[in-house]
Amino acid sequence: MKHIRIAALLAGSALCLAPALAADAQVETIPGGVAVTPETGPSDRVEITLHGDGTFHVVAHPRGLEAPAPNESLMAPNPPAPGKYSVSQAGGHVTVKAAKAIADVDLANGRVRFLDVQGKELLAESAPTVFTQTQASGKPYVTVSQQFNRGTDEGLYGLGQHQNAQMDYNGEDVELAQHNMDIGVPFVVSTRNYGLLWDNESITRFGNPEPYSLVGAEGGLKVTSDGKPGFKAEYFLDGKLAVARQEASIDYQYIEDQAKWPEAAKAKTEAASEGQNTAGNAVQTQTVVWNGDLHPDKTGVHKFQLYGSSYYKVYADGKLVLDRWRQNWNPWYGNFELPMTAGKPVHIRIEWEPNAGYMALLHNDPLPQADRHSVWFSSDVARDKDYWFVPGKDMDGVIAGYRELTGKAEMMPKWVYGFWQSRQRYDTSKELLDVLGEYRKLQYPIDNIVLDWRYWTDPTWGSHEFDASRFPDPKAMVDQVHDEHANIMISVWPKFYPTTDNYKELDAAGAIYHGNLEQGNKDWVGPGYLNTFYDPYSAKGREIFWRQIEDRIGKLGFDAWWADASEPDMHSNLSIDKRIDTMGPTAIGPAAEFFNSYPLMNARSFYDGWRKFKPDVRPFLLTRSGFGGLQRYSAAVWSGDVATRWYDLHAQISAGVNTAMSGLPNWTHDIGGFSVEPRYAAEDPKPEDLAEWRELNLRWFQFGAFSPLFRSHGEYPWREIYQISPEGSPMRASMVWYDKLRYRLMPYIYTLGADTYMKDGSIMRGLVMDFPDDARARTVNDEYLFGKAFLVAPVTTYKARDREVYFPGKGVTWYNFESGKTYEGGHSATVPAPAERMPLFVRAGSIVPMGPVIQYTDAKPDAPVTLVIYTGADGAFSLYDDDGRSEQYKAGAWSRMPVTYDDTTGTVTLGARRGKGYAGMSESRTVRIKWISAGESVAEETSADAEVTWNGSALRVKRPRR
């Protein structure tokens, strides 16, 4: 590289530096940008390179500390080449200017900031980077922490999928560490119209860089009870006090912590139910109550996390702040905040029914307001500071830039957007086929049926061989599903028993982890079996893993893959240290360094393998965990083993929106929740519990119909429409109505799906994406947009028959889809929400294409399409179609009908066909048009005001007089 100390101006890779440079600073030209050696500060080298027209990559090396050399990014392995740029130097700063953004580096200390082309600051490092020496697998690494935009008021979104009902993450703490229900993606998108991809695969924190610590731990928040240190802990069995003692902290967080349980308070248990990684279920009523006074030494808002499972309640000074239930084998965090004054105690009371579950109370001190409201990333294991700045003209443009950097969102097969039926699980091929047959008999539309885990014999997990006693002819099963015009997805874990041939082949290739075996961890199947996972960081391991699937499952004709436990979840409820021990070392480095990227590499195994196996059939993978760049592997994510509670339904909304704003457009959830609260799962539930169970599922189903992927799944009671809703009931009628409405809207929905690839779009959209200047739209966490036309307001409260809806966008008119009543944007209103209907609205100016009710997505490819025009504003839409399954869309084998609406004249214009067309496409299509005014609706049937034949040439249709 060349050291620059003279003025220069070069086109393309241009350098333009003023002659005078700081005496101790150096600037080098490097491909695509510059490298700065700052005079002082934590970094001895800061590299800035341009990719595309405004995306900048920053890599800063820690001064005086040991770390491995930089490695290739897993999230952005193929960044775009640099566009044109120029470099200049003035006032002790080096500036790299590109078409869409400017990067500025302070030569004195190496701090970096980014501006738009008008010179407005968008993102700036607010403080020196903090590096500290650490180790991973005995090798020297660093921890890294960088704060940006200290004191900011911007809205911040993305970060993956997190289930604490938080929409805007400004002011929040989020740990990025893959877990059953938590997907960490270190990408944030801002209302200032930039994105920041923090390129690190280890456990990372957004917000406060300090990990939360146990309340009462040494150096943490002090707690006393009756004047003694710690909590007063009381353990009851069948209502009688069994043990009373002082406990320094509440710490039953991991499996190894169960040894702390007092012997006299242990309940008699029965064997754990299927799917549970615990000792069993209590048959004695077991209760624990903790009381303690918290003694803050800092004034401000203190943040708490209650890590728990089973039933628990938390009270602060007598006020209920948490009331949750989680399945005992899958605990998670409940967040709450308490404003506290230094020296003034707050009384905490926790009531818990353990049922062999888990519990811990954690805390973090207040931050100064300016620090609390900042963009702050901190990672446990790093080689350097490494991040990407992505500008955009709006938030959609930022997500497009992020996908340009990390990979296009591959187009899903069309059937993926139809209805899916699944359960945990179909035990036999007959069960699965009978369910599909019943859907066809009842004429309830369906496109996909799913075969979950344990289709093998118990001792052979990882063999990929079917239990012949239950699945005597799996190919015939697959063929019958196809004969009934449906698709079949199958669950394939990255898990292997060491007794299987598949394990032995992977092990011989050095592509299997041994930590879980060495720890002696057995799973929950039958007597419990030793097990482990393969290493997807090994190219050979990925090749073998897929070939084993192809040979024993793929060749049977299955259509899609379900990658469960892809965090990886080898053994639930292990501590982080023990999880790391099970996960490596990987083929490319220590497990701690690559903690979060396992699901990305596992998805790559399926994608690469399928592309070779069936190169012209779109691959599809559903994976429980994800990471930055997952969208390029034709993968969708779901929200894990969520509980059947109203809060969990509510938390899905912000979880789905932020997943989309992390660049992952295809997301889903288990309708009704996966794990069932005991009162619902009873053989003979109480009438009031049965009524609530049904209403919860109905409300969740309504939400599911307007999720990117529409998928019913869960443990018993089964979720098939005809199982969960009584025949002839309003519930049944409502579920069928939403199922059919999904298919009526398929022309709209499939276009949204296509636009995720063609236009880098998002299906599920935060209100802030389309209304960035609407302050309230930034924080609404119980509404979202489905495409740009629909405003969806799920009901997440039992027995609610109305709800408040905020209508974003001052001057925008919103139509109630059901009644046609209109509402003005910028205001809230209480709207009807009968049990059988979810509040749903359409923006004026929307053009919503609708088709007939069909039983599967490609049932009537030439059916007439009705363009529903919501009058009151001009509008545009580009109706998309292709063959629905092949990869030919990448070569232009598709068709678009551009549609515009002029509200002043009432004229609808159908533009000339775009695209090359596709195999089987009809040259002409019947197009019906329905103009909607206030009070009108197409909720029940899609009537029309005009009908024309479109043959691919432009034509205009004027609204007829009524």
N, C-alpha and C positions, 0 to 999 in steps of 0.2 A: 504494500500500500504506500501511497505517496503522502508525505507530510506537506501540508499547504501553509505557506506563510506569505503568499503574494496574491494579488487580486487576480481572479480568473472568472471567465464566463463561458460555459460550455452548454450546448444544446442537449436536451434529453437528460443525460447524467450530469447536468451543469453544476459547476461550483462558481460562486461569486463571493469572494471574501475580501473585506477591506484589508489594506496592507498592515495595519497595526493590530497585533494580537497580544493578549496578556502574556507576560514574559514566561510564566510557568505553565501555560496551557498549550496543548497541541490539538490540531484538527487534522484528521486524515480523510482522504476520499476512500470510500469503500463502495462496492457495487450497490447502487440504489440509494446512497446517502452518505453520511459522515460518521466518523467516530471521534469522540472528544475525550481527551485526558484532562479532567478537571484539576485545578490547582489544589483544592482541598475537598473534603467531604467523604462520605462513606464508599463512593465508587471510584476506582482508579481508571475505569473506561466505560463510556456510555456510547452505545451505538444507536443511531436513528436511521432506519431505512424505509423507503416509500414502496408501497405495493398498490398498484392500481392508481387511481387519481387522487387519493387522499387518505388511505389507510396507512398508518405509520406503525412500525415495529420498534419497540424500545427494549434493548438488552443492556443491563448495567452490571458490571462485574464487581464483587465486593473487594474493597481495598484491604489487603493484609490478611485475608482469611483464606482457608483452603476449601476448595470445592471442585468437583469434576468439571471438565470442559462442557460447554453448552451442547445440548443434544437436539435432535430433530423434534419439532413440535408434533405431538400426536393429534392435537385438535386442528392445526393448520399446517398439514404437511406439504401442501402445494399452493402457497400464497401466490396471488397474481404478480406478474412482472411490474416493475415500476413504470408509471407514466412519465410525462414530462415534469421536470421540476428545476428549481434554481436554488442556489445556496448563497447566502450573503452573511457578512459579519459586521456588527456595529455595537458599540457600547458594551462590550464584554459578552455579547451573545452571538451564537450562530443560529441562523434561521434557514430552514428548508421549506420552500414554498411550492405547493402542488396546486392542481386545478381546484380541489375541493377543500383544502385545509392547509394550515401552516404549522410547522413544528418549530419550537424555539428552545435552545439549550443555553443555560447559564454556564459560561466557561469557568467561572470561579468555583462553583460547587456541583455542577452537573445536573442541576434540577431542570426538568422538562415541562413545558406547557404547550397547549394546542389552541389554535385560534381558527375562526372561520376566515374566509378570504377577505372579509371586510375588516378583519382585525379584532373581532370580538372574542374574548377568551371563553373557551368552552370547558377545558379540563386542564388543571395545573397541579403539579406535585406541590403540596402545601408545606411539607416538612422533609427533612433529610430521610432517606431510606434507612431503615433499621435492619442491619444484618447482625446475626449472632452465630457463632460457631456451634455446630451440632454434629451428630453422627447418624448414619443409617446403615445398618448391617456392618457396623465396624468401620465404615469409610467416612471421611470428613465431608460434610455438607454444611449449608447455612440455613437458618430460618430467615425469612424476609418479610418486612412489613412496610407498606407504602400508603400514606394518606394523600388524598387529593381533595380539592375544592372544600377546604375547611370552612364551615359556617354556611353551607349551601342551602338554598330553598328549593332546589330542583326535585322533580319526581324521579324515582329510581325503580326500575322493574327488571324482571328476568331472574337470574340466579338459579334457574332450574325449577323444581317443584317442591314446595314446602307447605305444610298443612297446619298453619296457625292463623288462617283468615287474615293475612296481611297482604294488601295489594301494593301500596307504595312502601318501598324499603328504606326510604330516607328516615333515619332515626332508629332503625331496627338492627338487631344483631342476628346474623344468619350463619350457622356453621354449615360448610359444604363438606359432607362426609357421607358417602353413599350408604343408604339404609333401606330396609324393606319399603318404607313409604316416603322416603326423602331422596330426591335426585339433585345432586350438586352440579351446577354448571357455572363456572366462574366468569359469567358474562352478564354485564349490566347495561341497560339501555336507559338513556336519560331524556327528560323533556327538553333538554338543551339540544337535542338532536345529534347525539353522539353515542357510541357504544364503547365499552372498555372490556376487552377479553384479557383476563389475567391468566397467562399461560403457565399454569402450574397444576400438576396432577395429584399433589399431596393434600392432606386435610387442610382446608383453608377457611378462614373466618372473614366475613364481611361485617364491618362495624367494629365494635370493640375488639382490639387484637388480643385481649386477655381471655383465655378460656374461663368459662364459668367454673366456680369451685363450690364444694359442699358448704352449706351453711353450718357454721360451727367448726369448720376445719381450721387448723393453725394458720394464722395470718388472714383468715376470712372474716365474714360477718359474725360477730359474737352473739351467742344465745345463752340465756339462763332460764332456769325454772325453779321457783321457790327459793331464789337466792343461790342456787347451785349452778355450776357450769353445765351447759347442755340442755337437751329436751327431757321433759318427763315423759317416759314411754310406758304405756299400759297395754298389755296383751290380754285379750279376752278369748275364751273358748266357750261357745254356747252361752255367751252373755256373762260368764263368770270370770272375774279377774284371775289370770294365771300367773302373770309376771308383771312387776312394776320396777322400773329401773331408770337411771339417768343415762342418756346416750349423747355423746359429744356431737353427733350428726346423724342424719337419716340417710343410711347408705346400704340399701339392698339393690344396687343398680345392676350388677352383673351376676352371672352364675356363681362365681367364686365367692361373692358376698353373702350367699345364702348360708354359709358356714357360721355367720355371725348370729343366726337366729337362736334365741334362747330355747334350750331343750324343753323346758316345761311348757312352752307356748306352741309347740309343734302340733298341728292338727293331724288327725287320721286322714289318709288320702286314699283315693282310688286311682287306677291307672289313668294316665293322661289320654284324652281323646285324640283321634287322628290329627296330625298336623301340629301337635304341641310339643315343644322342646322343654318340658318341665317334668318334675318328679310325679306330678299327678294333680288331681282336683280334690280340694278339701271336702270331706263329708261332714266334718264338724263346722259349725259356724265360727269363723275366725275373724276377729276384729282387732285392729291396732289403732290407738289414739296417741298422738303426740301433741304436747303443749309446750310452748316456749315463748320467751320474750326476746325479740330481736333488738339489738343495741347498735344502731348505726353510728358511725363516727363521721359520716358525710351527709350533708343535706342535698336532697335532689330526688330524682326518680330512680329508684333501685329496681333492677330487672331480676326476675326470678324465673326459674324453670323447675317444674315438678315433673320428674321422670317417673312414670307410673303405669301400672296395668291393673286390671280388675276395677272395682268400684272405689272411687275416692272423692273426698271433698276437702277443700282448703278454705279456711276462714282467716281473715286478717282483722283484728279488733272486732270480731263478731260478724263481719260482713263476708258472705260467701263470694269467693273470687274464682274458684274452679269447682266444677262438678262434672266428672268424666267417668267413662268406662272404656276399657280396652281389653281385648283378649289377653289372658294372662301370659301367653308366650310371646307377645309382640308389644312390649311397652313402648311408649314414646313420650315426647316432651309436651307439656302444657305450659304456655308462657303466661306470666302475669307481671304487672308492674305495681309498685307501691311508692307513692310520694312519702318520703321519710325525712325527719329532721334530726340532725346530729344531737345525740344525747337524749332523745325522746323514744322510749321503747314502743314497739308494735307487737301485739300478741298474735302468735300464729297457732292455729289448731288444725291438725290434719286427722281425718277419719278415713280409715282404709279397711277394706275387706280383701285380704291378700290373695287367697285362693292360689297359693304357690306362685304368686306374681312378683313384681319388682317395684322398687320405690327408691327415689333419692330426691333431695331438695337442694337445688343449686342456686347460686346468686352471683351477680356482678355489681360492683359499685357504680354510682352515677358517673357519667363523663361530663366535662364542661360542655355547654350547649354547642359551641362551635365544633368540638370534636364529635359530639353525638350526631350532628348533622353534617356528615362528610362522606366522601367515597373512600373506603378504607379496606384494603385487602391485606391479609397476613397469612403466610403459609408455613407449615411446620418443617418441610424439607424442600430445599431449593439448591440449584447450582448458581443462580444469579437472580436478578430482578428481570422479569420477562413479561411484557404485556403489549397488546395491540390497541391502537386508537382507531375507531371506525366512525367517520362522519356520515351524515345523511341530510337531505333537505327536510325530512320528517322522520318519524319513528319507523315507518315502513322502509324508508330508504336506509336507515341504520341496519335494520334486520337484513335487507338485501345485501348490504356491504359485508355484514357478518357471514352470510352464506357464500358470497363471493370468496371470502377468506377461508371458510371451513368446509365448504362443499354445498352444492345445490341440494334442495330437498327433493329427493326422487319422487316421481309420481306413483301414487298407490294404484293398484288394480281397482277398477270401478266398484267391484263387489264389496270392497273393504268399507265403503260408505253406506252399505245396507245394514240390516239388523243382524246381530250375532246372538246366538243362544249358547250358553255354557253353564256348567255347574262343577262344583268340586264334589264328586266327579261322576262321569258315566263309567260304571263298573264293567259293562259288557258292550259288545258291538250292538246287541239287540236293544239295549237301553238307548243308545245314541240314535239308532235308526228309527226307533219308535217315536222319539221326541220329534225328529225331523218330519216323520210321517204325519204326526198329529198336527204340526204347523201347516203342512200342506192340506190336510183334510179340512182344517178349520179356515183355511185361506187367510192365515195371518202371515204377512210378508216376512221372509227371512232369506238371508244370503249366506250365512256362515254358521256352522256348528263346530264346536271345539271339543277335542279330546284332551282332557287334562292328564295329570301325572298318574303313575301306577298302573299303566297298561301292561307292564312287565310282571314277572313273578317277584315276590318280595326280596329274595336274596340276590337279585340280578340288576339292580339299578345301574344304569350306564351301558347295559348290554344292547339297548335299542331293540330287543326281541320281545314280541308280544306273548302274553300268557295265552297259550293255545286253548286252555279250558274256557276262557272268557272272550277271546278274540280269535276264533278258529280260522278265519280267513280275512285278515285285515284288508287285503286288496279288494275283495268282494265288497266289504263295507265301504271303502272309498268309492268304488265304482257305483254303488247304489246311491250314495250321496250325490254324486255327479249326475246320475240318471234322474234324480229329483231336482235338478237345476240348483244345486247348492254347492258350497265349497266347504272343505274341512281343514281345520288347523289342528296341529298337534303340539303338545308341550314337550320340549327337549331341554333338559337341564345340562349345565356344564359339570355335572356331578357323576362320580364313578365309584363303585365298590371295587376294592383292590383284587377281588376274586374274579373279576370279569376279564375277558380277552381284550376288550377295548382299553381298559386301564393298563394292562400289561404292555400293549403296543405303545401307548402314549408315554408310559414310564420309560420304556426302552429308548425313546427318542428324547428323553430329558424334558418332557413337556407335561409334567404332573407335579403338583405341590404335595409335600410330605408333612407339613406342619400339623394339619388336622389329625393325621394318622399318629404322629408322634405325641400329640396331646392326648390321644386315646378317646377322642370325642365320637360318640355314637349318635346316630340319628334316632328319630322317633318311630320308625317303622318296625312293627312286631317287637322282637326282643331288642332292637337297636343294632345297627351295623356300622362298622368303621367305614369312612367315606372320605373323599376329597374331590378337588376340582382340577381341571386341566389348566395349562398356562397358555392363554391366547396371545401373549406377547411373543411367543415362539412361532415363527412362520411355519415351521414343520408341524408344530402342535395344531395350528389352525387348519392346515391341510389335512392332517390325520382326523381331527375332530369332525370336519365336514364329510370326509370320505366315509367314515363310519356311519354317519347319519344317512348319506345318500344311498349306501349299499343296503341298509336294513330298513329305512323308512322312506327316503325320497323316491325310490324306484316303485313304491306302492302307489304313488300318485297324489300324495298329500299336497295341498295348495299353499300352505303357509306355516310359519313356525312361531312358537311361543317360547321365548327364552326367559324362564322363571329364575328367580334367585340370582340374578346377574350382577349383584352388587360387588363382590360375590357374598352371598349369605351361606357360608359353609356350616356354621353352627351358631344358632341365634343366641343373643344375650352374652356373648363373650365381651370382655373388655377390649378397648382399642388395641392395646399391646398384644393381646392374644389373637385378635383378628389379623393384625399385621403378620404375626407369626404363622398363621395358616395360609397366607396369600403369596408366599414367595420363598426364596427370591425369584423374581421373574427373569425371563430370558434377556431383558434389557436393563435390569437394575433392581435395587431394593424395593420390596413391597411398599415400604413407607413412602417412597418417592412417587409411586404410581398407584396410590391407594384408590383414587377416584376414577381411573380410566379403564378398569376391567370391563364394564359394560360396553364401552366403545369398541374394544378389541374383540370381544366376544361377538358383537354384531357384525364385525368385519368377517369373521369366519363364515357366518351364514351367507352374507352378501357375496363375497368372492366365490364361495362354493356354488351357490345357486347360479350365478352368472355364467359359470362354466358348464354347469349341469343343464340348464335350460336358458340359453343366452337370449332368446327372444320372448321370454315370459317374465313379466315384472315380478321381482322378488318382493316378499313382504314378511316382516318380522315384527312381533310384538314383544317388547322387552321390559322387565320390571324396573330396570334402572337405565340411566343414560348419562351422556356427557357431551361436552362441546364437540360438534361435528357429527353427531349420531345421525342427523337427517340425511347425510350423504349415503347411508347404508340402507335406505329404503325401510327404515324402522320407525315404529310408533312406540310410545311409552304409555304405561298406565300407572295409577296412583297407589298400587300395592294393596296389601291386606288391610284395608280400612275397616273400621268398626261400624256397626249398624246403629248409629246414633245421629240425631238431628244436627249436632255440632259438626260431625264429620261430613255430612252432606253440605253444610254451609261452607266448610273449609275447602271443599273441592273447587269452588268457583274461582277463588284467587289462585289456587294451585294450578288450575288449568290455564288461566290467563297468563300467569307468569311463565309457565312452561312454553306457551306460544311465543312470548316475548323473549324467551331464551333461544329462539330460532327453531324450535321443534314444533311444527304445526299440527302433527297428528298425535292426539292425546285421547285417553279414555279412562274409565273408572269402572269399578264393579257396581252396577246398578243395585241399590239396596244395601251396599256395603258387603264386604267379604265375610267377616267373622260376626256371628250373630249373638247378640246379648242373650244371656240364659233365659230370661223370661219369654223371649220370642221363640226360642228353640225347644221349649217344653213340648212333650207329646200332646198334652191337653192344655194349651195356654189359657189363661184367664181371658174372658171376653174383652176386657178393656185393653189387655196387652195385644191380643190378636187384632183389634181395631187399629191400634197405633202402628203395629207392624205393617199392616196393609197400607195405611196412609203414608208411612215413611217410604215404602217401596213405590207407591204411586207417584209421590212427589219426586223421588229420585229418577223414576222412569221418564217423567216429563222433562227433567233436566237432561237425561241421557239422550233423548230424541234431538236435542239441540246442542250436543257435544260433537266434536269432530268425528269420533267413532262411537257408534251406538251399540252398547255391549252389556248384556245381562249375565251376571256371574255371581256365585257365592256359595257358601256352605248351606246346609239344610236349615230351614225349609227351602225347597227348591224354587227357582225363580221363573220357570216357564210361565208364560202369560196364563195358560189354562190351569196351572197348578196353584199359582199364588192368588188369583182372583176368582171368586165364585162365578159360575156360569150365570148369565143374566144380570149380574151386578153392575152398578154404575162404574165400579173400579175396572171391571173387565172391559166395559165399553170405552172407557177413557184410554186404557192401555192400547187397545186395538186402534182407536182413533189416532193416537200419536204414532203408532207403528205405520199406519197407512199414510199419515201426513208426511212422515219421513220420506216415503217413496214418491208421494206427489211432488215433494220438493227436490227430488233427485236431480233434475236438470240444473237447479240452482246450486245444490250441494256439490255435485261433481265438478261444476265450473270452479267453485271455491277450491276444491282439491287440486284441479289442474293449475289454478293460479298460484298455488304454493311453489310449483316448479317454474311455470312460464313467467310469473311476475313477482316471484319471491314473496308471495302473500301469506297471510295468516287467516285461519278459519275462525278461531276463537280470539276475540279482540278485546283488549281493555278499552274502556270508554275513552281513556286518555289518548289512545292512538288516533282517533278521529276528532277528538275535541281537546287538543292539547292546551288551549287557552282557558278552558273551563276548570277553575280551581277545584270545584267539588268533584268533577269527573275523575280527578287524580286518585282519590282515596276511596271511592265507592267499592266495596268488596263483596257485594251480593248481587251484582248485575254485570252483564257483559254484552258485547255485540257478536252476533253470529254472521260472519261476513259483514258487509257494510250496511245491509238492509235491515236486519232484525236486531231489536233490543230485547234481551231475554232477562226476566226477573224471576228466578226460581223461588219457590216458597220453601223455607227451611225451618218453619215453626209448626209444631203439632197443633191441629185444629184451627190454624189461621184460615180465615175465609176472605181476607183482604190483606193488602200490604202496601207500604209506602214505596213508591217508585220515583227515582230521580230521573228526569228526562233531560239529557245533556244537550247543549248547543242552543244558545239564545237565538231565537228566530227560526228554529227548526220545528217542523210539525211532525208529530208522531201519531200513527193510527193504531188503535187497538185491533189486533188481527182478528179477534173473535167478533167484536161488536161494530167496528168501524168508527168508534168514538175517537176524537182527536184531542191531543194534548200538546201544549206549547213547551218547547225546550227552554232550559234554564230554570225550571220549576219542578217541585215535587208534588205528587198527588197520591192520595190513597185510592187504590184501584181494586176492583173485585178480583177475588182469587178463589172461586169455588173449588172444592176438592178435586173435581174432574178436569180443571183447566189451570194452567200456569200462565201468569200474565206475560203476554207476548205482544210486541209492538213493531211496526214497520215505519221506516223513515219516509216522509214525503219525498218524491223524486226517485224512489226505488223502482227498479224494474225486476220483478221476481218471476222467473220462468217456472212453470209448474206443468206436470204431466198427469196422466191418469194413475189410479191405484194399480200397482203391478205387484206380482208375487216375488219377483227377484229383479235385480237391477237391469239385466239385459233381456227381459221378457219381451218388450215391445220397442225395439230400437227406432222404429219409424213412427211411433205414436205421435199424434198431434201435440204440439207444445203450446201452452197458453202463457202469453206475456201479461202479467198482472202489473198494471201501471198505477202507482200510488201518486195521484195528482197533487199539485201544490208546489212543485219545484221541478226544474229540469232534471233529466236523469240519463244515465248511460249504463249499458251492460254489454258484455261480450260473451254470448252463450257458446260454450265449448262442448265438443264431443270428439271421441275417437273410438277405436275398437275395444277399449276398456281393459285390455290384458297385455298387449305386446309392448315391446320397447320401441316401436316404430315412431312413436310421438317425438322421439329425439331427432328423427330425420325429417320432421315436418308432416308426418302422416296424421293430420288432425284437421278439424273444421271449426271455424268460428263464425257465428252470426253476430255481427256488430249491431247493437240496437241503441238508438238514442230517442229521447222524448223531449219535445218542446212544449213546455207547459202553457205558454202564451197562446199557441195555436191549437194545442191538443194533438199535435202530429207525432206519430211514431214512425221512425225511419229504420227500415231493415237494410243494413249495408250489404255490400258485395261480400261474398264468401271469402274468408281468409284461411290460409293453410292449403296443403296439397290434397286434402281429402284422405280417406283411409279405406281399407278393404271392407266391402260390404256396405259402404255408405250410400244412402239414397240421394239422388241428385236433387230431389225436391222434397219439401216438407210442408205439411199443413200447419199454419201458424194462426192461432186465435189470440185476440187481444181483448183484455178487460181493463177498462178505466175505472179506478176506485176513487170515489169521493167520500166525504164524511158520512158515516152511517152505513156504508157498504162493506161487504166482507166476502171472502172466498173460503172461509173456514170450513164450510160443509161441502161445497162443491165448486168446481172451477168453471163457472159460467163465462160466457164471452159476449162482447159487443160487436165484434167484427171477425171475419175469417178470410185469410188469403193463402195462396200457395207461393212459397218462397223457393225459387229454383237456383239460388246462389247469386242472383242479380239484385241490385238495390231497388227498393220500392218504398213508397210512403203510404201510410194509412192515416186518414184524418178521423178524429173522434166523431162518431155520428151524433146527431142531435137526439135527445131523449124526450 
